[in-house]
Amino acid sequence: MRPVEPPHTVWGLPDPSTADEDGLLGVGADLAPGTLLSAYRSGIFPMPVGRDGPLGWWSPDPRGVLPLDGLRVSRSLRRSCREYEIRVDTSFSEVMRACADPGRTGGWITPEFEAAYAELHHLGWAHSIEAWDDDELVGGLYGIATGGLFAGESMFHRRRDASKVALVGLVEILREDGDPRRLLDVQWRTDHLATLGVVDVPRTEYLRRLALALEAPLPSPWM
């Protein structure tokens, strides 16, 4: 569906440059659609402070980014890509529930986050990329698409490489028209994500790329 612009946020979002050494800008506010979209467009994303802490707003420095021409696809991952079917936005709620599984190490997605991103999905801004084995959902990821930015939020797998296959599918979507302004944000570079090509960029460089990305059109599946 064509995205529906929600009402503007009532909150004054902080300047990303004021974040502390961990990337935390502040706590509070809400998860209304307008607040979330304004935050992503400003280079900010929400996440609780600690597993059971208050709602925090973050802009880490450096920022984890996956260059669309830098995705590393191993031989084994290429085989896995042939085993699973990629689908888009067919089971957003199930993807979020899987990512929010409280049994996952480091899990942080609360019912409030599930409800907020479900509303963004209903409005056409939040999306899931899914890996299927016949009629079984075996992996996937979700995030926010606005202009040429895709802000990845979380991913999960139930089969070997299934979340990586979903990531390959996402990169293919973002690369389909060759627009160099597109940006795939993954928030923080981890050792695992680094094996897939994720790099660190300084916050100032991220914000520069973000401004360019927001001028680009949405990828065709979400226009």
Secondary structure, 3 states (H helix, E strand, C coil): CCCCCCCCCCCCCCCHHHCCCCCEEEECCCCCHHHHHHHHHCCCEEEECCCCCCEEEECCCCEEECCCCCCCCCHHHHHHHHHCEEEECCCHHHHHHHHCCCCCCCCCCCHHHHHHHHHHHHHCCEEEEEEEECCEEEEEEEEEEECCEEEEEEEEECCCCHHHHHHHHHHHHHHCCCCCCCEEEEECCCHHHHCCCCEEECHHHHHHHHHHHHCCCCCHHHC
